[in-house]
Amino acid sequence: MATIIEYYCSAVLSSITNDGHPPLEASGLKLPENLILIEQSLERMEKKCFTTTFS
């Protein structure tokens, strides 16, 4: 579980800096899209874990 959390933390950090560029530079304009993708992934994981745990 710790590895998964570490992976998501890295994904958020990568999205915020987007290849080392601040979010307000041109490459940073993808920030909202990237964070939405991370959120959707977390929701799928939560649903999968919840279903697996209580099945």
HTML snippet that shows the backbone in 3Dmol.js (N, CA, C, O; Angstrom):
<script src="https://3Dmol.org/build/3Dmol-min.js"></script>
<div id="view" style="width:600px;height:400px;position:relative"></div>
<script>
const pdb = `
ATOM      1  N   MET A   1       0.815  -1.186   0.000  1.00  0.00           N
ATOM      2  CA  MET A   1       0.000   0.000   0.000  1.00  0.00           C
ATOM      3  C   MET A   1       0.868   1.263   0.000  1.00  0.00           C
ATOM      4  O   MET A   1       0.547   2.247  -0.667  1.00  0.00           O
ATOM      5  N   ALA A   2       1.956   1.223   0.747  1.00  0.00           N
ATOM      6  CA  ALA A   2       2.840   2.392   0.804  1.00  0.00           C
ATOM      7  C   ALA A   2       3.430   2.699  -0.568  1.00  0.00           C
ATOM      8  O   ALA A   2       3.615   3.864  -0.920  1.00  0.00           O
ATOM      9  N   THR A   3       3.722   1.671  -1.333  1.00  0.00           N
ATOM     10  CA  THR A   3       4.266   1.869  -2.669  1.00  0.00           C
ATOM     11  C   THR A   3       3.252   2.558  -3.572  1.00  0.00           C
ATOM     12  O   THR A   3       3.614   3.424  -4.369  1.00  0.00           O
ATOM     13  N   ILE A   4       1.987   2.177  -3.451  1.00  0.00           N
ATOM     14  CA  ILE A   4       0.931   2.794  -4.254  1.00  0.00           C
ATOM     15  C   ILE A   4       0.787   4.261  -3.889  1.00  0.00           C
ATOM     16  O   ILE A   4       0.670   5.112  -4.771  1.00  0.00           O
ATOM     17  N   ILE A   5       0.793   4.563  -2.605  1.00  0.00           N
ATOM     18  CA  ILE A   5       0.676   5.951  -2.152  1.00  0.00           C
ATOM     19  C   ILE A   5       1.870   6.767  -2.651  1.00  0.00           C
ATOM     20  O   ILE A   5       1.715   7.907  -3.089  1.00  0.00           O
ATOM     21  N   GLU A   6       3.043   6.179  -2.582  1.00  0.00           N
ATOM     22  CA  GLU A   6       4.245   6.861  -3.066  1.00  0.00           C
ATOM     23  C   GLU A   6       4.132   7.145  -4.569  1.00  0.00           C
ATOM     24  O   GLU A   6       4.525   8.215  -5.036  1.00  0.00           O
ATOM     25  N   TYR A   7       3.595   6.186  -5.315  1.00  0.00           N
ATOM     26  CA  TYR A   7       3.395   6.364  -6.755  1.00  0.00           C
ATOM     27  C   TYR A   7       2.462   7.553  -7.025  1.00  0.00           C
ATOM     28  O   TYR A   7       2.751   8.381  -7.889  1.00  0.00           O
ATOM     29  N   TYR A   8       1.357   7.639  -6.296  1.00  0.00           N
ATOM     30  CA  TYR A   8       0.414   8.740  -6.509  1.00  0.00           C
ATOM     31  C   TYR A   8       1.018  10.080  -6.090  1.00  0.00           C
ATOM     32  O   TYR A   8       0.771  11.095  -6.742  1.00  0.00           O
ATOM     33  N   CYS A   9       1.793  10.100  -5.027  1.00  0.00           N
ATOM     34  CA  CYS A   9       2.466  11.342  -4.622  1.00  0.00           C
ATOM     35  C   CYS A   9       3.427  11.812  -5.721  1.00  0.00           C
ATOM     36  O   CYS A   9       3.502  13.003  -6.024  1.00  0.00           O
ATOM     37  N   SER A  10       4.150  10.872  -6.303  1.00  0.00           N
ATOM     38  CA  SER A  10       5.059  11.215  -7.397  1.00  0.00           C
ATOM     39  C   SER A  10       4.292  11.734  -8.610  1.00  0.00           C
ATOM     40  O   SER A  10       4.735  12.665  -9.282  1.00  0.00           O
ATOM     41  N   ALA A  11       3.132  11.123  -8.885  1.00  0.00           N
ATOM     42  CA  ALA A  11       2.321  11.560 -10.019  1.00  0.00           C
ATOM     43  C   ALA A  11       1.819  12.986  -9.818  1.00  0.00           C
ATOM     44  O   ALA A  11       1.818  13.784 -10.755  1.00  0.00           O
ATOM     45  N   VAL A  12       1.392  13.308  -8.595  1.00  0.00           N
ATOM     46  CA  VAL A  12       0.921  14.666  -8.304  1.00  0.00           C
ATOM     47  C   VAL A  12       2.080  15.658  -8.427  1.00  0.00           C
ATOM     48  O   VAL A  12       1.934  16.716  -9.040  1.00  0.00           O
ATOM     49  N   LEU A  13       3.219  15.317  -7.847  1.00  0.00           N
ATOM     50  CA  LEU A  13       4.385  16.201  -7.929  1.00  0.00           C
ATOM     51  C   LEU A  13       4.799  16.410  -9.383  1.00  0.00           C
ATOM     52  O   LEU A  13       5.110  17.530  -9.789  1.00  0.00           O
ATOM     53  N   SER A  14       4.803  15.345 -10.155  1.00  0.00           N
ATOM     54  CA  SER A  14       5.148  15.449 -11.569  1.00  0.00           C
ATOM     55  C   SER A  14       4.158  16.331 -12.315  1.00  0.00           C
ATOM     56  O   SER A  14       4.552  17.102 -13.190  1.00  0.00           O
ATOM     57  N   SER A  15       2.882  16.226 -11.978  1.00  0.00           N
ATOM     58  CA  SER A  15       1.862  17.050 -12.631  1.00  0.00           C
ATOM     59  C   SER A  15       2.025  18.521 -12.290  1.00  0.00           C
ATOM     60  O   SER A  15       1.838  19.396 -13.135  1.00  0.00           O
ATOM     61  N   ILE A  16       2.376  18.776 -11.044  1.00  0.00           N
ATOM     62  CA  ILE A  16       2.515  20.168 -10.612  1.00  0.00           C
ATOM     63  C   ILE A  16       3.700  20.830 -11.309  1.00  0.00           C
ATOM     64  O   ILE A  16       3.599  21.973 -11.755  1.00  0.00           O
ATOM     65  N   THR A  17       4.812  20.123 -11.402  1.00  0.00           N
ATOM     66  CA  THR A  17       5.999  20.714 -12.016  1.00  0.00           C
ATOM     67  C   THR A  17       6.091  20.413 -13.502  1.00  0.00           C
ATOM     68  O   THR A  17       6.820  21.102 -14.214  1.00  0.00           O
ATOM     69  N   ASN A  18       5.375  19.408 -13.994  1.00  0.00           N
ATOM     70  CA  ASN A  18       5.341  19.016 -15.411  1.00  0.00           C
ATOM     71  C   ASN A  18       6.714  19.132 -16.067  1.00  0.00           C
ATOM     72  O   ASN A  18       7.003  20.094 -16.778  1.00  0.00           O
ATOM     73  N   ASP A  19       7.531  18.153 -15.818  1.00  0.00           N
ATOM     74  CA  ASP A  19       8.884  18.087 -16.376  1.00  0.00           C
ATOM     75  C   ASP A  19       9.780  19.217 -15.870  1.00  0.00           C
ATOM     76  O   ASP A  19      10.659  19.683 -16.595  1.00  0.00           O
ATOM     77  N   GLY A  20       9.566  19.647 -14.661  1.00  0.00           N
ATOM     78  CA  GLY A  20      10.411  20.662 -14.066  1.00  0.00           C
ATOM     79  C   GLY A  20      10.018  22.091 -14.357  1.00  0.00           C
ATOM     80  O   GLY A  20      10.683  23.018 -13.894  1.00  0.00           O
ATOM     81  N   HIS A  21       8.953  22.293 -15.115  1.00  0.00           N
ATOM     82  CA  HIS A  21       8.495  23.638 -15.433  1.00  0.00           C
ATOM     83  C   HIS A  21       7.380  24.048 -14.481  1.00  0.00           C
ATOM     84  O   HIS A  21       6.504  23.238 -14.178  1.00  0.00           O
ATOM     85  N   PRO A  22       7.394  25.285 -14.006  1.00  0.00           N
ATOM     86  CA  PRO A  22       6.315  25.759 -13.130  1.00  0.00           C
ATOM     87  C   PRO A  22       4.959  25.658 -13.828  1.00  0.00           C
ATOM     88  O   PRO A  22       4.893  25.716 -15.056  1.00  0.00           O
ATOM     89  N   PRO A  23       3.871  25.506 -13.057  1.00  0.00           N
ATOM     90  CA  PRO A  23       2.549  25.298 -13.642  1.00  0.00           C
ATOM     91  C   PRO A  23       2.033  26.429 -14.523  1.00  0.00           C
ATOM     92  O   PRO A  23       1.119  26.202 -15.315  1.00  0.00           O
ATOM     93  N   LEU A  24       2.575  27.626 -14.419  1.00  0.00           N
ATOM     94  CA  LEU A  24       2.058  28.724 -15.229  1.00  0.00           C
ATOM     95  C   LEU A  24       2.776  28.861 -16.569  1.00  0.00           C
ATOM     96  O   LEU A  24       2.385  29.685 -17.394  1.00  0.00           O
ATOM     97  N   GLU A  25       3.818  28.066 -16.795  1.00  0.00           N
ATOM     98  CA  GLU A  25       4.451  28.049 -18.101  1.00  0.00           C
ATOM     99  C   GLU A  25       3.594  27.207 -19.044  1.00  0.00           C
ATOM    100  O   GLU A  25       2.703  26.488 -18.593  1.00  0.00           O
ATOM    101  N   ALA A  26       3.853  27.289 -20.321  1.00  0.00           N
ATOM    102  CA  ALA A  26       3.025  26.610 -21.323  1.00  0.00           C
ATOM    103  C   ALA A  26       2.831  25.129 -21.026  1.00  0.00           C
ATOM    104  O   ALA A  26       1.722  24.615 -21.172  1.00  0.00           O
ATOM    105  N   SER A  27       3.884  24.436 -20.613  1.00  0.00           N
ATOM    106  CA  SER A  27       3.739  23.009 -20.334  1.00  0.00           C
ATOM    107  C   SER A  27       2.882  22.765 -19.091  1.00  0.00           C
ATOM    108  O   SER A  27       2.323  21.681 -18.932  1.00  0.00           O
ATOM    109  N   GLY A  28       2.774  23.757 -18.215  1.00  0.00           N
ATOM    110  CA  GLY A  28       1.986  23.626 -17.004  1.00  0.00           C
ATOM    111  C   GLY A  28       0.494  23.764 -17.227  1.00  0.00           C
ATOM    112  O   GLY A  28      -0.294  23.535 -16.310  1.00  0.00           O
ATOM    113  N   LEU A  29       0.097  24.133 -18.430  1.00  0.00           N
ATOM    114  CA  LEU A  29      -1.329  24.290 -18.708  1.00  0.00           C
ATOM    115  C   LEU A  29      -2.060  22.954 -18.681  1.00  0.00           C
ATOM    116  O   LEU A  29      -3.291  22.919 -18.679  1.00  0.00           O
ATOM    117  N   LYS A  30      -1.315  21.860 -18.662  1.00  0.00           N
ATOM    118  CA  LYS A  30      -1.918  20.533 -18.581  1.00  0.00           C
ATOM    119  C   LYS A  30      -2.237  20.145 -17.136  1.00  0.00           C
ATOM    120  O   LYS A  30      -2.804  19.079 -16.898  1.00  0.00           O
ATOM    121  N   LEU A  31      -1.888  20.978 -16.187  1.00  0.00           N
ATOM    122  CA  LEU A  31      -2.061  20.651 -14.772  1.00  0.00           C
ATOM    123  C   LEU A  31      -3.476  20.217 -14.419  1.00  0.00           C
ATOM    124  O   LEU A  31      -3.631  19.153 -13.819  1.00  0.00           O
ATOM    125  N   PRO A  32      -4.519  20.974 -14.754  1.00  0.00           N
ATOM    126  CA  PRO A  32      -5.870  20.533 -14.381  1.00  0.00           C
ATOM    127  C   PRO A  32      -6.233  19.171 -14.985  1.00  0.00           C
ATOM    128  O   PRO A  32      -6.842  18.334 -14.319  1.00  0.00           O
ATOM    129  N   GLU A  33      -5.860  18.959 -16.231  1.00  0.00           N
ATOM    130  CA  GLU A  33      -6.156  17.677 -16.888  1.00  0.00           C
ATOM    131  C   GLU A  33      -5.425  16.526 -16.185  1.00  0.00           C
ATOM    132  O   GLU A  33      -6.009  15.472 -15.934  1.00  0.00           O
ATOM    133  N   ASN A  34      -4.150  16.739 -15.874  1.00  0.00           N
ATOM    134  CA  ASN A  34      -3.375  15.697 -15.201  1.00  0.00           C
ATOM    135  C   ASN A  34      -3.933  15.376 -13.824  1.00  0.00           C
ATOM    136  O   ASN A  34      -4.011  14.208 -13.443  1.00  0.00           O
ATOM    137  N   LEU A  35      -4.324  16.401 -13.074  1.00  0.00           N
ATOM    138  CA  LEU A  35      -4.872  16.163 -11.741  1.00  0.00           C
ATOM    139  C   LEU A  35      -6.225  15.449 -11.813  1.00  0.00           C
ATOM    140  O   LEU A  35      -6.538  14.638 -10.942  1.00  0.00           O
ATOM    141  N   ILE A  36      -7.018  15.736 -12.823  1.00  0.00           N
ATOM    142  CA  ILE A  36      -8.294  15.033 -13.008  1.00  0.00           C
ATOM    143  C   ILE A  36      -8.024  13.561 -13.302  1.00  0.00           C
ATOM    144  O   ILE A  36      -8.717  12.691 -12.773  1.00  0.00           O
ATOM    145  N   LEU A  37      -7.034  13.270 -14.134  1.00  0.00           N
ATOM    146  CA  LEU A  37      -6.695  11.877 -14.436  1.00  0.00           C
ATOM    147  C   LEU A  37      -6.236  11.129 -13.190  1.00  0.00           C
ATOM    148  O   LEU A  37      -6.584   9.963 -13.002  1.00  0.00           O
ATOM    149  N   ILE A  38      -5.459  11.792 -12.342  1.00  0.00           N
ATOM    150  CA  ILE A  38      -5.004  11.177 -11.093  1.00  0.00           C
ATOM    151  C   ILE A  38      -6.202  10.929 -10.173  1.00  0.00           C
ATOM    152  O   ILE A  38      -6.315   9.865  -9.565  1.00  0.00           O
ATOM    153  N   GLU A  39      -7.084  11.907 -10.077  1.00  0.00           N
ATOM    154  CA  GLU A  39      -8.279  11.752  -9.238  1.00  0.00           C
ATOM    155  C   GLU A  39      -9.140  10.581  -9.718  1.00  0.00           C
ATOM    156  O   GLU A  39      -9.621   9.791  -8.905  1.00  0.00           O
ATOM    157  N   GLN A  40      -9.334  10.471 -11.021  1.00  0.00           N
ATOM    158  CA  GLN A  40     -10.132   9.377 -11.568  1.00  0.00           C
ATOM    159  C   GLN A  40      -9.482   8.025 -11.283  1.00  0.00           C
ATOM    160  O   GLN A  40     -10.170   7.049 -10.984  1.00  0.00           O
ATOM    161  N   SER A  41      -8.179   7.974 -11.377  1.00  0.00           N
ATOM    162  CA  SER A  41      -7.461   6.739 -11.084  1.00  0.00           C
ATOM    163  C   SER A  41      -7.625   6.345  -9.617  1.00  0.00           C
ATOM    164  O   SER A  41      -7.850   5.176  -9.303  1.00  0.00           O
ATOM    165  N   LEU A  42      -7.509   7.328  -8.723  1.00  0.00           N
ATOM    166  CA  LEU A  42      -7.703   7.057  -7.300  1.00  0.00           C
ATOM    167  C   LEU A  42      -9.125   6.570  -7.011  1.00  0.00           C
ATOM    168  O   LEU A  42      -9.319   5.671  -6.193  1.00  0.00           O
ATOM    169  N   GLU A  43     -10.104   7.155  -7.671  1.00  0.00           N
ATOM    170  CA  GLU A  43     -11.492   6.728  -7.482  1.00  0.00           C
ATOM    171  C   GLU A  43     -11.693   5.292  -7.953  1.00  0.00           C
ATOM    172  O   GLU A  43     -12.394   4.517  -7.302  1.00  0.00           O
ATOM    173  N   ARG A  44     -11.079   4.932  -9.087  1.00  0.00           N
ATOM    174  CA  ARG A  44     -11.187   3.554  -9.573  1.00  0.00           C
ATOM    175  C   ARG A  44     -10.521   2.589  -8.599  1.00  0.00           C
ATOM    176  O   ARG A  44     -11.053   1.514  -8.320  1.00  0.00           O
ATOM    177  N   MET A  45      -9.352   2.977  -8.081  1.00  0.00           N
ATOM    178  CA  MET A  45      -8.645   2.131  -7.127  1.00  0.00           C
ATOM    179  C   MET A  45      -9.464   1.961  -5.849  1.00  0.00           C
ATOM    180  O   MET A  45      -9.556   0.862  -5.303  1.00  0.00           O
ATOM    181  N   GLU A  46     -10.057   3.057  -5.379  1.00  0.00           N
ATOM    182  CA  GLU A  46     -10.877   2.995  -4.170  1.00  0.00           C
ATOM    183  C   GLU A  46     -12.064   2.053  -4.377  1.00  0.00           C
ATOM    184  O   GLU A  46     -12.373   1.227  -3.518  1.00  0.00           O
ATOM    185  N   LYS A  47     -12.717   2.189  -5.521  1.00  0.00           N
ATOM    186  CA  LYS A  47     -13.866   1.340  -5.824  1.00  0.00           C
ATOM    187  C   LYS A  47     -13.436  -0.127  -5.900  1.00  0.00           C
ATOM    188  O   LYS A  47     -14.122  -1.011  -5.388  1.00  0.00           O
ATOM    189  N   LYS A  48     -12.307  -0.370  -6.537  1.00  0.00           N
ATOM    190  CA  LYS A  48     -11.804  -1.738  -6.685  1.00  0.00           C
ATOM    191  C   LYS A  48     -11.449  -2.331  -5.327  1.00  0.00           C
ATOM    192  O   LYS A  48     -11.790  -3.480  -5.045  1.00  0.00           O
ATOM    193  N   CYS A  49     -10.769  -1.560  -4.485  1.00  0.00           N
ATOM    194  CA  CYS A  49     -10.397  -2.039  -3.149  1.00  0.00           C
ATOM    195  C   CYS A  49     -11.627  -2.279  -2.290  1.00  0.00           C
ATOM    196  O   CYS A  49     -11.693  -3.260  -1.550  1.00  0.00           O
ATOM    197  N   PHE A  50     -12.600  -1.383  -2.388  1.00  0.00           N
ATOM    198  CA  PHE A  50     -13.823  -1.518  -1.599  1.00  0.00           C
ATOM    199  C   PHE A  50     -14.585  -2.759  -2.024  1.00  0.00           C
ATOM    200  O   PHE A  50     -15.086  -3.501  -1.179  1.00  0.00           O
ATOM    201  N   THR A  51     -14.678  -2.992  -3.330  1.00  0.00           N
ATOM    202  CA  THR A  51     -15.394  -4.150  -3.856  1.00  0.00           C
ATOM    203  C   THR A  51     -14.671  -5.430  -3.470  1.00  0.00           C
ATOM    204  O   THR A  51     -15.316  -6.403  -3.081  1.00  0.00           O
ATOM    205  N   THR A  52     -13.355  -5.453  -3.568  1.00  0.00           N
ATOM    206  CA  THR A  52     -12.572  -6.629  -3.241  1.00  0.00           C
ATOM    207  C   THR A  52     -12.634  -6.935  -1.761  1.00  0.00           C
ATOM    208  O   THR A  52     -12.722  -8.101  -1.375  1.00  0.00           O
ATOM    209  N   THR A  53     -12.590  -5.913  -0.925  1.00  0.00           N
ATOM    210  CA  THR A  53     -12.581  -6.084   0.527  1.00  0.00           C
ATOM    211  C   THR A  53     -13.916  -6.646   1.024  1.00  0.00           C
ATOM    212  O   THR A  53     -13.934  -7.476   1.933  1.00  0.00           O
ATOM    213  N   PHE A  54     -15.015  -6.208   0.446  1.00  0.00           N
ATOM    214  CA  PHE A  54     -16.330  -6.588   0.950  1.00  0.00           C
ATOM    215  C   PHE A  54     -17.053  -7.589   0.077  1.00  0.00           C
ATOM    216  O   PHE A  54     -18.261  -7.769   0.224  1.00  0.00           O
ATOM    217  N   SER A  55     -16.349  -8.246  -0.829  1.00  0.00           N
ATOM    218  CA  SER A  55     -16.993  -9.260  -1.680  1.00  0.00           C
ATOM    219  C   SER A  55     -16.957 -10.605  -1.021  1.00  0.00           C
ATOM    220  O   SER A  55     -17.450 -11.582  -1.586  1.00  0.00           O
TER     221      SER A  55
END
`;
const viewer = $3Dmol.createViewer("view");
viewer.addModel(pdb, "pdb");
viewer.setStyle({}, {cartoon: {color: "spectrum"}});
viewer.zoomTo();
viewer.render();
</script>
